[in-house]
Amino acid sequence: MSGFSAAWLALREPYDARARNADVLSAVAALLKQRDLLRIVDLACGAGSAVRALGPRLAGRQNWRLVDNDPGLLADVANVPAPKNVTVSTVALDLARDLEAALEGPVDLVSASALLDLVSNTWLESLAVQTVARSISVYATLSYDGRIELVPLDPLDASIVAAVNAHQRTDKGFGPALGPAAAAVAIARFESLGYSVVQGASDWTLGPDDHGMQLEILAGWASAAHETGKLTEVDTATWLTRRRDAVTAGLSSIRVGHVDFFATPMHTR
């Protein structure tokens, strides 16, 4: 599952890489550094950013199985040179229905970036139960947690953010999405199943020079807010115009809250 354009994934990748929580990433690397061969499954791989972010941090040989339902993205990923000691294969699957197939065979680590906030509680429960049953560690990054900070302030910010967070909970193909609650729900569930969890914030921080990223995010939020019906079309358009003007003037900064976590069986730590 991806559902996102290659252009958007390319735009966000450097911000994702910068946002990944260093302590969580170090915990992944430290636990797996002794392995001569790592078998990694990346769920909803998109453009393959997880390979580029995590691959160089892991020692030894790595076999990555990249799973998505977008054949175009998978074809692009297959043509990108992999880091040293890394082999990549791609699998086209609908993760909403075929999660078990994605996890078939020997797997040491499941990776998922910007995915959990899109899935339902039922799907997340299936992921937790299936990975725990196989004693597979899980590295989940960039789950949106509902925090948005905007500078300068606008009278409609709170209403827009509330509408965006409501939209995040609508069905994204997996049933009613967990949205901003996803990371907390996932962490609590893995801990209840006997896993040890390292977690930390992985916020996007966008400054006045990040024009393209800011404009894309603001447009997406305005569209999402409008779809909820919680604001009038005029209010949404007016808010977006004022925010765009602030970006153009070099006055705008945005922080978007995300959470990373690494869940692993207790006996592996």
C-alpha angles and dihedrals in degrees: 000000000000113000091181129111122250089238092057092046091050091049095051099041098087090047091049091049092050092046099050108116109253095208093052092046090050090051090055092048093046095051095047100038094098095056117106090200128024123195108202130182116199111200118212088002096183108181094351097259093148091063091054094044100043105023097074090050095058124079125220129023119328130199111196122194108197115203126195139133095230110092092191093058092044091052091051092048092051090058096052115097110249124227118266115291091014127119120189132201127178130219126191108217139148099235092196088070107014107049092126091055090052090057098047119128129017111337127174100178138018115206125194126174124193090345112104096067088060098054134081127248088250092055092045090051089053091051092050095046094045096047093044091049088056095040090238120160117231127214109189119177141182099017107168111239103190099259115130124168119188129190125226098034120239127197091238098047096098093049092048093049092048090051092047091052091049090051090051088064095056123102112287094178099290099072125269104351124236089222114173092003094059101097095045092047092048094048092049092048095050091048091050088054092055101265126138113231132203112192141174145158119279102183125175108235112196120187133192092279094057094085100148096047093045094050092049093049094046092050090050092050093049090051092048092047091050092050091058092059090225093119132039119252089245094053092048093048092046092050092049092049092052092047092048090050089054091051092049091049091052093243101111130101127172134191119193117192120231135163131216124196140176116207119190138166111271093236092061095060 
